Amino acid sequence: MRAYVFVLLVAFAVTYLTTPLVRRLARRVGAITPVRDRDVHSVPVPRMGGLAMFLGFAVALLVASRTPFLDRTFDDGGAPWGVLLGAGTVCALGVADDLWTLDAVTKLAGQSLAAGLMAWQGGVQLVALPLGGQTIISRNGLIVLTIVAVVVAVNAVNFVDGLDGLAAGIVAIAGAAFFVYSYLLSRYTFDPTDYSSLATLVTAAMVGCCLGFLPHNFNPARVFMGDSGSMLIGLLLATSTISITGQFDPEELSNAQVVPAFLPLVLPLAVLALPLVDMGWAIVRRVGTGKSPFTPDKLHLHHRLLRLGHSHANAVLVMYVWTATFAFGVASSAFLEPVTALGLGLAAVTAAVLVTLGPLRGRWLGGRARRGHVS
């Protein structure tokens, strides 16, 4: 555990310290988010903060490769370096979009390339669906399925990046839930002398990057992560969940009293629940009105929270609560008795509903935020 916390702190420190430098660079090169009709912020704000997050992630991986216990993760085919390659590719694509606003087809092609490089060169891919521990799809089919999963996650996080601190906070919370799950699962199902895990390593570094960026991005934001950041953390979140999917034999999980063999498939959906719902809703809404699914609008979940009377900051906190409810609820079901997990889940959902629709909405922090960001 200490090794993972060390990696998290390295990613946090590098991201936190380099974000002001990236903000100045963004101003110099003209990577500025203007005030548009669909936006909530009232003044232009520099973007491209994802570059600082990538630096935090890269340095964290380099440190991990020289850290006892974690260095073993780098011996098995160099998968972490494949993740770094994919992360660098998608971050570079995001930087280009932050500078020149790329079209949707170009972005999808770049995202697919990044996911493909990671799956092919780094070996980060679905190796088997957890159905009796058998591989039911060919290797090439699994690579394609991996690319699709990564692209969906990347765009889901990109879609939800609409208010100050929203995407970074949601991914940090979801990542924390997945970290607990992957660490405990690895600890009690792997060889007790070597339970290091790529999934846990990537998740720890990703959470550190998000936490390091949040102080600069929470309302009122001084810098936006831009597509360079939202696509990066979407890819990393997908990577961590994919790398653990299919690694465990259902019989072994059952013997360890870790409830469902299908949980490795369910948990990624729970971790990405809000972004996936927001993206799916947006696509159906836009296509239904004859528009491109990538046409921006002001009908995302966070916009609807603002219309319910929540302040900017409170709307973000409500989204945090729902993310924690879904992610920790499903993760805890792996290690708690079903009745206990169900009871805690119902209590969490009730609290989330009261926070969202109850009489206290809009009063947590008082006042209204001055500026935000909508993608």
C-alpha atoms as one frame of an Amber mdcrd trajectory, in Angstrom:
protein
   0.000   0.000   0.000   2.790   2.455   0.855   4.303   2.081  -2.614   1.008
   2.986  -4.256   0.505   5.971  -1.949   4.018   7.125  -2.840   3.167   6.971
  -6.561  -0.055   8.888  -5.929   1.835  11.611  -4.065   4.433  11.906  -6.833
   1.705  12.312  -9.462  -0.074  14.834  -7.223   3.034  16.931  -6.600   4.221
  17.039 -10.221   0.745  17.883 -11.536   0.146  20.531  -8.885   3.515  22.221
  -9.427   3.491  22.160 -13.242  -0.101  23.304 -13.769   0.744  27.036 -13.264
   3.533  26.660 -15.829   1.162  25.026 -18.300  -1.382  27.788 -17.668   1.197
  30.394 -18.653   2.143  28.361 -21.715  -1.525  28.118 -22.711  -1.874  31.888
 -22.526   1.244  32.357 -24.623   0.182  29.964 -27.406  -3.448  31.077 -27.396
  -5.067  27.968 -25.899  -7.873  29.969 -24.300 -11.502  28.960 -23.852 -13.603
  31.957 -24.964 -17.001  32.847 -23.546 -19.605  31.187 -25.760 -23.399  31.067
 -25.623 -23.404  27.513 -24.280 -20.808  28.230 -21.569 -21.288  29.147 -17.928
 -17.982  30.920 -17.319 -17.930  34.707 -17.753 -14.278  35.340 -18.633 -11.849
  33.577 -21.006  -9.885  30.849 -19.201  -6.703  29.050 -20.367  -7.059  25.369
 -21.121  -4.541  22.593 -21.955  -4.134  21.650 -18.269  -4.050  18.017 -19.340
  -0.416  18.519 -20.283   0.461  18.977 -16.596  -1.574  15.883 -15.737   0.334
  13.861 -18.308   3.643  15.063 -16.860   2.452  13.969 -13.414   1.475  10.552
 -14.725   4.725  10.074 -16.675   6.947  11.000 -13.735   4.898   8.770 -11.416
   5.427   5.787 -13.753   9.160   6.500 -14.010   9.429   6.604 -10.221   7.351
   3.431  -9.910   9.693   1.606 -12.292  12.506   2.203  -9.782  10.446   1.453
  -6.688  10.796  -1.955  -5.001   7.601  -4.030  -5.227   6.202  -1.940  -8.109
   9.191  -2.526 -10.393   7.934  -6.093 -10.897   4.973  -4.686 -12.822   7.377
  -3.447 -15.495   8.953  -6.868 -16.045   5.930  -8.494 -17.652   6.051  -7.262
 -21.244   6.432  -3.597 -20.367   2.671  -2.969 -20.162   3.084   0.279 -18.153
   5.193   1.715 -20.970   2.430   0.804 -23.405  -0.004   2.718 -21.211   2.367
   5.686 -21.204   2.568   5.521 -25.007  -1.207   5.537 -25.334  -1.538   8.313
 -22.760   1.062  10.443 -24.556  -0.680   9.927 -27.885  -4.126  10.896 -26.649
  -2.720  13.853 -24.691  -0.931  15.121 -27.815  -4.214  14.786 -29.701  -5.940
  16.760 -26.970  -3.305  19.495 -27.039  -3.831  19.814 -30.805  -7.578  20.104
 -30.212  -7.070  22.673 -27.456  -5.023  24.743 -29.907  -6.870  24.298 -33.197
 -10.251  22.620 -32.438 -10.124  19.382 -34.418 -13.185  17.866 -36.057 -14.938
  14.865 -34.518 -13.703  12.341 -37.100 -10.065  13.321 -36.566 -10.460  13.035
 -32.804 -12.089   9.613 -33.045  -9.306   8.409 -35.328  -6.658   9.696 -32.915
  -8.384   8.134 -29.923  -8.583   4.793 -31.727  -4.899   5.027 -32.611  -3.944
   5.710 -28.984  -6.070   2.814 -27.738  -4.711   0.539 -30.466  -1.094   1.369
 -29.641  -1.721   0.649 -25.989  -3.514  -2.631 -26.707  -1.071  -3.863 -29.354
   2.281  -2.628 -28.059   1.569  -2.588 -24.340  -0.626  -5.647 -24.162  -3.289
  -3.783 -22.173  -6.376  -5.513 -23.493  -9.206  -7.811 -22.569  -7.654 -11.261
 -22.416 -10.801 -13.198 -21.546 -14.346 -12.455 -20.592 -15.050 -13.834 -17.107
 -17.447 -16.516 -18.249 -16.125 -19.757 -16.849 -12.614 -18.399 -17.271 -12.780
 -19.139 -20.996 -11.745 -16.911 -23.889 -14.863 -16.648 -26.043 -13.529 -14.065
 -28.511 -10.404 -14.227 -30.664  -7.330 -12.159 -29.815  -7.967  -9.731 -32.673
 -11.583  -9.449 -31.621 -10.531  -8.641 -28.072  -8.183  -5.932 -29.346 -11.053
  -4.347 -31.283 -13.323  -4.634 -28.249 -10.612  -3.024 -26.109 -10.275  -0.100
 -28.532 -14.038   0.428 -28.517 -14.158   0.359 -24.703 -11.323   2.894 -24.422
 -12.857   5.250 -27.010 -16.232   5.109 -25.243 -14.629   5.900 -21.872 -12.551
   8.735 -23.341 -15.613  10.404 -24.841 -17.770   9.760 -21.784 -15.342  11.690
 -19.572 -14.991  14.361 -22.262 -18.774  14.794 -22.382 -19.065  15.215 -18.615
 -16.279  17.823 -18.442 -18.695  20.711 -18.127 -18.154  22.557 -14.842 -15.124
  23.619 -12.840 -13.633  20.602 -11.091 -16.294  18.207 -12.378 -14.337  15.764
 -14.555 -11.232  15.695 -12.340 -13.307  15.152  -9.202 -15.536  12.453 -10.691
 -12.570  10.505 -12.050 -10.682  10.884  -8.749 -13.648   9.496  -6.792 -14.314
   6.700  -9.263 -10.606   5.925  -9.340 -10.459   5.777  -5.547 -13.279   3.213
  -5.522 -11.568   1.136  -8.179  -8.242   1.410  -6.357  -9.767  -0.113  -3.219
 -11.343  -2.899  -5.267  -8.267  -3.762  -7.334  -5.877  -3.551  -4.373  -7.936
  -5.802  -2.113  -8.670  -8.234  -4.917  -4.996  -8.435  -5.884  -3.925  -8.744
  -2.262  -6.183 -11.700  -1.534  -6.147 -13.578  -4.845  -2.550 -13.165  -6.034
   0.626 -14.696  -4.677   1.026 -13.023  -1.252   4.697 -12.426  -2.059   3.848
 -10.493  -5.258   0.453  -8.843  -5.461   1.580  -5.796  -7.428  -0.936  -4.900
 -10.111  -0.869  -2.737 -13.233  -4.496  -1.769 -12.633  -3.780  -0.526  -9.114
  -0.607   1.282 -10.211  -2.305   3.141 -13.069  -5.267   4.007 -10.852  -3.048
   5.406  -8.081  -1.144   7.608 -10.538  -4.372   8.753 -12.212  -6.002   9.712
  -8.895  -2.852  11.642  -7.945  -2.982  13.587 -11.225  -6.647  14.476 -10.705
  -6.107  15.581  -7.102  -3.075  17.639  -8.111  -5.078  19.439 -10.781  -8.238
  20.063  -8.733  -6.897  22.981  -6.606  -6.325  24.931  -9.827  -9.585  23.822
 -11.432 -12.211  23.950  -8.702 -14.657  26.837  -8.932 -13.706  29.484  -9.879
 -11.224  27.719 -12.168  -7.923  29.331 -13.085  -7.279  26.749 -15.792  -9.287
  24.095 -17.626  -7.941  20.632 -18.384  -9.244  20.862 -21.941  -9.491  17.829
 -24.196  -5.840  17.097 -23.430  -6.915  16.333 -19.863 -10.403  14.869 -20.225
  -9.310  12.409 -22.909  -6.197  11.502 -20.917  -7.990  10.617 -17.698 -10.730
   8.853 -19.662  -8.091   6.638 -21.267  -6.380   5.970 -17.936  -9.659   5.085
 -16.239 -10.480   2.673 -19.049  -6.969   1.236 -18.897  -7.142   0.462 -15.190
 -10.493  -1.293 -15.482  -9.597  -3.194 -18.660  -6.291  -4.435 -17.284  -8.030
  -6.214 -14.415 -11.016  -7.545 -16.375 -10.755 -11.236 -17.067  -7.655 -11.771
 -14.909  -9.443 -13.741 -12.220 -10.933 -17.200 -12.407 -14.555 -17.133 -11.160
 -13.941 -20.279  -9.115 -11.007 -18.611  -7.397 -13.127 -15.567  -6.625 -15.838
 -17.774  -5.209 -13.387 -19.581  -2.975 -12.163 -16.218  -1.698 -15.776 -15.213
  -0.971 -15.504 -12.323  -3.420 -19.063 -12.318  -4.650 -19.626 -12.208  -8.372
 -17.488 -13.551 -11.148 -18.997 -10.903 -13.364 -18.035  -7.988 -11.094 -14.942
  -7.091 -13.170 -17.388  -6.290 -15.979 -19.956  -4.511 -13.819 -17.565  -2.304
 -11.857 -16.214  -0.370 -14.873 -19.809   0.500 -15.770 -20.454   1.666 -12.206
 -17.228   3.682 -12.163 -18.259   5.413 -15.394 -21.993   5.459 -14.629 -22.549
   9.224 -14.659 -20.336   9.979 -17.685 -21.918   7.101 -19.630 -25.469   8.190
 -18.766 -24.674  11.783 -19.688 -23.058  10.766 -22.983 -25.827   8.328 -23.934
 -28.504  10.860 -23.094 -26.720  13.556 -25.131 -26.328  11.305 -28.180 -29.999
  10.244 -28.167 -31.123  13.835 -27.609 -29.002  15.286 -30.395 -29.581  12.558
 -32.957 -33.312  12.726 -32.209 -33.343  16.381 -33.235 -31.352  15.728 -36.397
 -28.046  17.052 -35.034 -24.601  15.523 -34.845 -24.037  13.595 -31.583 -20.992
  15.838 -31.026 -22.935  19.106 -31.264 -22.505  20.963 -27.923 -25.571  22.049
 -25.982 -26.657  23.124 -22.500 -28.731  20.082 -21.606 -26.142  17.968 -19.786
 -26.835  16.610 -16.301 -24.880  19.432 -14.673 -26.958  22.033 -16.559 -30.129
  20.441 -15.225 -28.740  20.595 -11.687 -28.149  24.316 -12.147 -31.770  24.723
 -13.258 -32.912  22.876 -10.121 -31.453  25.714  -8.085 -28.005  24.388  -7.239
 -25.099  26.786  -7.339 -22.199  25.979  -9.643 -20.090  24.474  -6.853 -23.041
  22.600  -5.350 -23.923  21.036  -8.710 -20.391  19.673  -8.891 -20.646  18.292
  -5.357 -23.965  16.593  -6.188 -22.276  14.863  -9.118 -19.488  13.805  -6.748
 -22.048  12.258  -4.379 -23.709  10.245  -7.148 -20.351   9.071  -8.476 -19.303
   7.875  -5.019 -22.682   6.180  -4.535 -22.381   4.128  -7.719 -18.659   3.392
  -7.651 -18.180   2.568  -3.964 -21.550   0.817  -3.838 -20.621  -1.727  -6.482
 -17.016  -2.059  -5.281 -18.123  -2.735  -1.699 -20.456  -5.509  -2.867 -17.354
  -7.572  -3.656 -16.255  -7.687  -0.027 -19.423  -7.279   2.050 -22.300  -9.590
   2.724 -25.072  -9.020   0.116 -27.599  -7.799   2.714 -25.091  -5.350   4.197
 -24.017  -4.074   0.785 -27.648  -3.640  -0.308 -28.537  -1.767   2.880 -25.610
   0.598   2.584 -26.347   1.114  -1.118 -29.982   2.031  -0.469 -28.936   4.440
   2.277 -26.409   6.080  -0.054 -28.954   6.423  -2.876 -31.486   7.948  -0.478
 -28.921  10.477   0.723 -27.961  11.307  -2.862 -31.601  11.869  -3.838 -32.161
  14.158  -0.843 -29.040  16.131  -1.702 -30.174  16.443  -5.323 -33.878  17.216
  -4.878 -34.273  18.081  -1.196 -34.785  21.485   0.414 -31.065  21.955   1.085
 -30.138  22.211  -2.591 -28.229  25.362  -3.385 -27.397  26.049   0.296 -24.295
  23.927   0.954 -21.749  26.554   0.109 -24.010  29.548  -0.347 -24.030  31.965
  -3.228 -23.505  31.259  -6.881 -20.278  30.516  -8.681 -18.766  33.101 -10.929
 -17.582  30.964 -13.737 -17.440  27.424 -15.091 -16.800  25.498 -18.264 -19.032
  23.591 -20.610 -17.791  21.294 -23.344
